[in-house]
Amino acid sequence: MKHILLILSLLITSSALAQDKDSFFTSVYKDFLKYGTVYAAGDISNSIEAAEPTYFLRTNSDGSIYSIPDVVDNTPIYPYDFRYGFGIRKLARFGYERKPKNFYDGTESQLTFSAPSSAVIGLEYQFHFEKERWRGEDFTNHNFFLKHTGKYHIVKVQSRQVDKINLNFNSAEVRGRLPIGKKFSISAGVIARGHDRAYGYNPFEIWLNEMDQDENGTPYYTNQWYTLGFEYGYSDHLTTYTDDQTGVATQDWIWKDAEGNVVANSDLEFREEMFPSLINRYNREAWDELDSWVEVAPIIGVDFYHYKRDFWFHGYANYILPMHKYIKGDERASYLNRNNWGKGGLILDNELEQWVDYSFGASLGTKLGKNIGIFVEGEYSKMWDSRFYQTTFGFNYTFK
């Protein structure tokens, strides 16, 4: 009898577990995968070509500059452009949005990425990764997006990288949402954003303005601009030039690289021709030593959506309040101190300078009778020192 009860209990338990398992996978499919799309796509195209060829002269092999030189074609030739990507997406479209193609390739832009509310209540996401080559340079991009919209809440997580425009940020936000009627809603909450770029922090300018005092207490600049050349293996040499016709002698500094090759015939030529690359190199090395930053701030948003077949308007705005607090990264080099570096370094007893970030956008369309349609849509975003915008407008006429 005990054996029979044990076997019955095991069968019941197994059946229950199987039902729970089926229920779990059914729930995952319904909530996450149903209506989602897995895609992989790419494109190949010819790159830009120079409008006309360019040439330079190469000294003949006999070594004399006065021999007939070789004319060398120096026209830049770029390899073909390409892009390939793959991902999975489940993004609802507003009534005025149409599927742009017969297939998805990951380049689609929809207002659900930036508008506070969504076209549906529930879960939306896109996990997209791609490689591209443009004008001979290779870039890696991704867009990882997860959003859940409820009647009274909005939760959104996004990681975006667009190498071509040096955009790389992460964000997570939680908002309470208050619908007002069927078309309007307001939201408020907190947003956390991470970034790798040192916005507003110029290491070379800081280095150039470092100061000290001599034994008499007289302040002086510790770094002359040209000494940066010494740091990277260049050397200057005082040289006398004599004009063959007038006999007038002048002096200037010629600059040589680490191998002894002359790279500039004067200080002015060195600063104008060689020095910009040294500044960029110095800044890159200094920025690479910094950790990434994460800051939090309050955020509010508004959203209005009206749609009819012959007229629609969708407008939204997000406003990040000037109450930013860094929770990761060196605050000295953060955006809060972007204007606090001066002669002698970071200004003592400086006040952290807050800032405002925002985004807004709208889509407007109307049909003037049965034949003519007009549309305008655009977005504008400001984040730290970066601004991003795009606008599309036009009209359609359909012959009947």
C-alpha positions in Angstrom: 0.0 0.0 0.0 2.8 2.4 0.9 4.5 1.6 -2.4 1.3 2.4 -4.3 0.8 5.7 -2.4 4.5 6.6 -3.1 4.1 5.8 -6.8 0.9 7.8 -6.9 2.5 10.8 -5.1 5.5 10.7 -7.5 3.2 10.6 -10.5 1.1 13.5 -9.1 4.3 15.5 -8.3 5.8 14.8 -11.7 2.5 15.8 -13.4 2.4 19.1 -11.4 6.0 19.8 -12.2 5.4 19.1 -15.9 2.4 21.4 -15.8 4.4 24.1 -14.0 7.2 23.7 -16.6 4.7 23.9 -19.5 3.1 26.9 -17.8 6.5 28.6 -17.4 7.6 28.1 -21.0 4.1 29.1 -22.2 4.4 32.3 -20.1 7.9 33.0 -21.5 6.7 32.5 -25.0 3.6 34.7 -24.5 5.3 37.5 -22.7 8.7 37.6 -24.4 8.8 35.8 -27.7 5.2 36.1 -29.1 5.2 38.7 -31.9 9.0 39.0 -31.6 11.2 38.8 -34.6 14.7 37.3 -34.9 16.6 38.8 -37.8 20.0 38.9 -39.5 20.7 41.4 -42.3 23.5 43.4 -44.0 24.4 45.5 -47.0 27.4 46.1 -49.3 28.0 49.2 -51.3 30.8 51.0 -53.1 32.6 53.6 -51.0 33.1 57.3 -51.8 35.4 58.1 -54.7 37.6 61.2 -55.0 36.3 63.9 -57.4 39.7 64.1 -59.1 43.1 62.3 -58.6 45.8 63.8 -56.5 49.6 63.4 -56.9 52.9 64.1 -55.2 56.5 64.0 -56.2 59.0 61.4 -55.0 62.7 62.0 -55.3 64.4 59.9 -58.0 66.4 56.9 -56.9 69.7 58.7 -57.6 68.9 60.8 -54.5 69.1 64.3 -56.1 66.3 66.6 -55.6 67.0 68.3 -58.9 66.7 65.1 -61.0 63.4 64.5 -62.7 61.2 63.2 -59.9 58.7 60.4 -59.9 55.0 61.4 -60.1 53.1 59.2 -57.7 49.3 58.9 -57.7 48.2 59.7 -54.2 44.4 59.5 -54.7 42.8 57.9 -51.7 41.1 54.6 -52.5 38.6 53.3 -49.9 37.5 49.6 -49.7 33.8 48.9 -50.2 31.4 49.9 -47.4 29.4 47.2 -45.6 27.2 46.6 -42.7 25.9 43.4 -41.1 23.9 42.9 -38.0 21.6 40.6 -36.1 19.3 40.7 -33.2 15.8 40.1 -31.9 13.1 42.7 -31.5 9.6 43.1 -30.2 8.6 46.8 -30.7 5.0 48.0 -31.0 4.3 50.6 -33.7 2.0 53.6 -33.2 -0.9 53.9 -35.5 0.9 56.3 -37.9 4.1 54.2 -38.1 4.3 51.7 -40.9 6.6 48.7 -41.3 9.3 50.3 -43.5 10.2 47.2 -45.5 9.2 43.6 -45.9 11.9 42.6 -43.4 13.7 44.0 -40.4 17.4 44.8 -40.5 18.0 46.7 -37.2 18.3 50.2 -38.7 14.6 51.0 -38.0 14.0 54.1 -35.9 10.8 54.3 -33.8 9.6 56.8 -31.2 9.2 54.0 -28.6 13.0 54.4 -28.0 12.7 58.0 -26.9 9.0 58.7 -26.1 8.0 58.2 -22.5 4.9 56.0 -23.3 4.5 53.2 -25.7 2.0 52.1 -28.3 1.0 49.1 -26.0 0.9 48.2 -22.4 3.6 45.6 -21.7 7.0 44.5 -22.6 9.1 45.8 -25.6 12.7 45.1 -26.4 15.4 45.1 -29.1 18.8 43.5 -28.8 20.8 44.5 -31.8 24.5 44.1 -32.6 26.3 45.2 -35.8 29.6 45.8 -37.6 30.1 48.3 -40.3 32.8 49.8 -42.5 32.5 53.4 -43.7 35.2 55.2 -45.7 37.8 52.6 -44.8 37.1 52.7 -41.1 35.6 49.8 -39.1 33.0 50.5 -36.4 31.1 48.4 -33.9 27.5 49.4 -32.9 24.8 48.0 -30.7 21.4 48.9 -29.3 20.2 46.9 -26.3 16.8 48.2 -25.3 14.2 46.9 -22.8 11.1 48.7 -21.8 8.0 47.9 -19.8 5.1 50.3 -19.9 2.2 49.9 -17.5 -0.8 52.1 -16.8 1.0 53.7 -13.9 4.7 53.0 -14.5 7.5 53.1 -17.0 10.7 51.0 -16.6 13.4 51.4 -19.3 17.0 50.1 -19.8 19.1 51.0 -22.8 22.7 50.6 -23.9 23.6 52.4 -27.1 26.8 52.5 -29.1 27.3 54.2 -32.4 31.0 54.4 -33.1 30.8 56.6 -36.2 29.5 59.5 -34.2 31.4 58.6 -30.9 28.1 57.9 -29.1 28.3 55.3 -26.2 26.1 55.5 -23.2 24.0 53.4 -20.8 20.8 54.4 -19.0 18.2 52.9 -16.7 15.1 54.7 -15.5 12.1 54.1 -13.4 9.1 56.5 -13.6 5.6 56.7 -12.2 3.1 57.4 -14.9 -0.2 59.3 -14.7 -2.6 59.0 -17.6 -4.8 62.1 -18.1 -7.6 61.0 -20.4 -6.8 58.7 -23.2 -4.3 60.9 -25.1 -2.1 62.6 -22.5 0.2 61.4 -19.8 2.9 62.8 -17.5 5.6 60.8 -15.9 8.3 61.4 -13.2 11.1 59.4 -11.7 14.8 58.9 -11.7 17.3 58.1 -14.4 20.8 56.7 -14.1 23.2 57.2 -17.0 26.7 55.9 -17.7 29.2 57.3 -20.2 32.8 56.7 -21.1 33.6 60.0 -22.8 35.2 62.7 -20.6 32.7 65.4 -21.4 34.1 68.9 -20.7 37.5 67.6 -19.5 40.6 68.7 -21.5 43.8 67.2 -20.0 46.1 69.2 -22.3 44.6 72.6 -21.4 44.8 71.6 -17.7 48.5 70.6 -18.2 49.2 73.9 -20.0 47.8 76.0 -17.1 49.6 74.2 -14.3 51.4 76.7 -12.0 53.9 76.8 -9.2 55.9 79.3 -7.2 59.6 80.0 -7.1 61.6 80.5 -3.9 60.4 84.2 -3.8 56.8 83.2 -4.0 56.4 84.4 -7.6 54.0 82.2 -9.6 55.0 80.8 -12.9 53.7 78.3 -15.4 55.4 74.9 -15.0 54.8 73.7 -18.5 55.7 75.5 -21.7 53.8 74.3 -24.7 56.8 73.1 -26.6 58.0 70.8 -23.8 55.2 68.4 -24.7 57.3 67.6 -27.8 60.2 66.5 -25.6 57.8 64.1 -23.9 57.2 62.3 -27.2 60.8 62.0 -28.3 61.1 65.2 -30.4 64.1 67.6 -29.9 64.7 71.2 -31.0 68.1 72.5 -32.3 69.0 76.2 -32.6 70.0 76.8 -36.2 71.3 79.9 -38.0 70.1 80.7 -41.5 71.9 83.2 -43.8 70.3 84.8 -46.8 72.7 84.4 -49.8 71.7 87.7 -51.3 71.5 90.0 -48.3 73.9 88.2 -46.0 71.4 88.7 -43.2 71.5 85.9 -40.6 68.5 84.7 -38.6 68.1 82.0 -36.0 65.3 79.6 -35.3 64.7 76.1 -33.9 64.5 73.1 -36.1 62.7 70.0 -34.8 63.8 66.4 -35.2 62.0 63.2 -34.4 63.6 60.3 -32.4 65.3 59.0 -35.5 66.9 62.3 -36.2 64.7 63.2 -39.2 63.9 66.9 -39.5 60.1 67.4 -39.1 59.9 71.2 -38.9 62.2 74.1 -39.7 60.9 76.5 -37.1 58.9 76.6 -33.8 56.0 78.0 -35.7 56.0 75.2 -38.3 56.3 72.6 -35.5 53.3 74.1 -33.6 51.1 74.4 -36.7 52.0 71.1 -38.4 53.0 68.6 -35.8 51.6 69.8 -32.5 47.9 69.2 -33.0 48.5 65.4 -33.3 50.6 65.6 -30.0 47.7 67.3 -28.2 45.3 64.7 -29.4 47.7 61.9 -28.4 48.2 63.4 -24.9 44.4 63.7 -24.4 43.7 60.2 -25.5 46.3 58.8 -23.2 45.0 60.8 -20.3 41.3 59.9 -21.0 42.2 56.2 -21.2 43.4 56.3 -17.6 40.0 57.5 -16.4 37.2 55.2 -15.3 33.8 55.5 -16.8 31.1 57.6 -15.0 27.6 56.9 -13.7 25.3 59.7 -12.6 21.7 59.9 -11.4 19.2 62.6 -11.7 15.4 63.2 -11.6 13.5 63.1 -14.9 10.1 64.2 -15.9 8.2 63.6 -19.2 5.0 64.4 -21.1 3.4 62.5 -23.9 0.4 63.4 -26.1 -0.9 61.0 -28.8 -3.8 61.5 -31.1 -4.4 59.4 -34.1 -7.1 59.3 -36.9 -6.6 58.0 -40.4 -6.7 61.5 -41.8 -4.8 63.3 -39.1 -2.4 62.4 -36.3 -0.1 64.1 -33.9 2.3 62.6 -31.4 4.5 64.8 -29.3 6.7 64.1 -26.3 9.4 65.7 -24.2 11.8 64.5 -21.5 13.5 66.9 -19.1 16.4 65.8 -16.8 16.6 68.2 -13.9 19.8 70.0 -12.9 20.3 67.8 -9.8 22.9 65.4 -11.0 24.9 63.2 -8.6 27.8 61.1 -9.7 27.9 57.6 -8.1 30.9 56.3 -10.1 34.0 57.8 -11.6 36.3 60.6 -10.7 34.2 63.7 -9.9 37.2 66.0 -10.4 37.1 65.1 -14.1 33.3 64.8 -14.3 31.0 67.1 -16.2 30.2 69.0 -12.9 33.7 70.4 -13.0 33.8 71.2 -16.8 34.4 75.0 -16.1 36.3 74.7 -12.9 39.8 74.1 -14.3 42.0 77.1 -14.6 45.4 78.4 -13.9 47.0 76.2 -11.3 44.6 73.3 -11.8 41.2 72.7 -10.2 39.9 75.9 -8.6 39.8 75.6 -4.8 36.3 75.8 -3.1 34.7 75.6 -6.5 31.0 75.1 -6.9 29.9 72.1 -8.9 28.1 73.4 -12.0 24.8 71.6 -12.7 23.3 71.3 -16.1 20.1 70.4 -18.0 19.6 67.6 -20.5 16.5 67.1 -22.5 14.9 65.5 -25.6 11.7 66.2 -27.5 10.1 65.1 -30.7 6.9 65.1 -32.7 5.2 63.4 -35.6 2.5 65.2 -37.5 0.6 64.1 -40.5 -2.6 65.0 -42.3 -4.5 64.1 -45.5 -5.8 67.1 -47.4 -8.6 65.5 -49.3 -8.3 62.0 -50.9 -5.1 62.8 -52.9 -2.6 64.9 -50.9 -0.9 63.9 -47.7 1.6 66.0 -45.7 3.9 64.8 -42.9 6.6 66.3 -40.6 8.5 64.5 -37.9 11.7 65.1 -36.0 13.6 64.5 -32.8 16.2 66.6 -30.9 18.3 65.4 -27.9 20.9 67.1 -25.8 23.2 65.0 -23.5 26.2 66.6 -21.9 28.1 68.3 -24.8 26.5 66.2 -27.5 23.4 67.1 -29.5 21.6 64.8 -31.9 18.8 65.7 -34.2 17.0 64.5 -37.3 14.0 65.9 -39.2 11.9 64.4 -42.0 9.2 66.2 -43.9 7.4 65.9 -47.2 4.1 65.4 -49.0 2.5 62.7 -51.1 0.1 63.0 -54.0 -1.8 59.9 -55.1 -3.4 59.8 -58.6 -6.9 58.4 -58.5 
